[in-house]
């Protein structure tokens, strides 16, 4: 039952969808002072499309053979890559302080989770973290 509930929550709250919604809400609220359209496209690529690409890639036969741990490892790799590129794009694109705070938050969160998982052996939830971040940023920025 616990696994079934977790599966339903995972499907309803796909982290890339929440990241996209947050970026779009902030763009609609703050306009160009938050993010330009070209930079928004880049951030959508790196915060949304790169992480979500872990889902179809993990469905490949060779990835499936590694089981859930292989899928989990792939998700961490795609998030680490995507969030790192998002931060680099934000810095290179002269993103606003607000945007850079969001990007640093995502990047530091994935670094911390990776360290907890790899070095400390703690199975920290990337899904929970990536779902919580948009809510925290929205509360901090929008009030």
Secondary structure, DSSP 8 states (H G I E B T S, - for coil): -HHHHHHHHHHHT-HHHHHHHHHHHHHHHHGGGT--HHHHHHHHIIIIIHHHHHHHHHTSHHHHHTHHHHHHHHHHHHHHHHHHHHHHHHHHTT--HHHHHHHHHHHHHHHHHHHHHHTS-----HHHHHHHHHHHHHHHHH-
